[in-house]
Each structure stands twice: as structure tokens, then as C-alpha cells.
């Protein structure tokens, strides 16, 4: 009987070791966004919000921050992207650790009130940021965003979604073609306390 118990214990130990080996040697789930080779700090980017006043992006340090540059008069990509971000945000299990920001590329038309109302229309937790033409241009450079006025009075702009880690470093970007994987990737990033 004693030999049988020892045999069972050895089998259980080998099984546990085998499961541990499989778990720790399996590759982690591949992230679909583009990880930047050289992440950089963007917490010192300062813009304006109708409720918070002058604010630096470092305000949201400690959260994983999702940033989209757009404008309130946009007829297509901006509302579609913001609606998708709202769906993703609502589906996240631990969304208290996530902040979604929309930064306007059209400060001539998008006042702090206008861009905040626009962001909130998609989700009451979203924050809209505006500023002077100079501060928007400086922010866009930090995020590698291009934009310009078009002949029809609207704006043409880079339509990526950026992800900042908990230390306010720009770490990842998602083109529109990869946005469908953002929710899955955010769940993975939120589980990683070092992100």
C-alpha cells in the first residue's frame, strides 16, 4: 500500500511538472498592434479640457491610455473609430484601468467644450482634448500624427489609435486594419502589470 501511495505521488508530481513546463514554455499571445521599437514618454504633452482645464497626459499615468486624434466634423473614420472604442471599452473586464482620450486635429473649430461633448457622446468616461494650434501640432508630432486642411474645409489626418503604457510612454499603435484586435490585446496588456 505504501509503495502504491509513493507511486501515485510521483505520478502527480510528474504531471504537475509537465503542466508547468507546457504553461511556461508556450509563447505568449501575440499582440496584433505595432509595438514601437523606441517607446517614448508623452506624459508632458499639455492640452486643454473643458472640465479639467490645462492638463498633461501624465494625469492618466497608472492607467493604460488609448489615444485617438480626430475632429468633430469628421463624416466617417472618426465616428466609426470612436464608436468602436466605446464598444471595446464597455466589453473590457477591468476598464477602470483604461482611459480613452480623443485629441482634436481641428482646434479652430473644436473648442474644449465641443470636443468634450463629442467624446462623451460615445461614452461618458471618454475625455476630449483641444488646445491652441501650436499645442495640437506639438502633440501630433509626439504621436507621429499628420494632418492638414483639405479643399472641402475638412481635415485629412492619420487615423491610428495609440496605446500608452502605465508610465505614459507611447508603446503601440493600431491602424484601422488592426483595430479589430484591440480589445483582445488590451485584455492582455491590462493583465501585464509591467505594461
Number of C-alpha atoms within 10 A of each C-alpha: 6 7 8 9 10 11 12 12 12 12 12 12 12 12 12 12 12 11 12 11 11 11 11 9 9 8 8 9 9 8 15 16 22 14 14 11 8 8 14 15 16 18 18 13 18 19 22 21 20 17 12 11 11 13 17 15 17 18 12 21 18 16 21 24 22 22 22 25 26 25 27 20 15 14 10 8 14 19 18 12 18 23 16 17 23 20 14 18 22 13 12 16 10 13 17 11 15 22 20 24 22 25 27 25 30 26 21 11 14 21 21 23 15 20 26 25 18 22 25 16 14 16 18 12 16 22 22 29 29 29 23 14 13 10 16 23 17 16 21 19 11 14 20 11 17 14 16 13 12 10 8 6 9 14 17 16 19 17 18 22 23 22 26 27 24 20 19 24 20 24 19 20 23 19 14 12 9 14 20 15 14 20 18 15 17 22 15 15 16 20 11 9 9 9 16
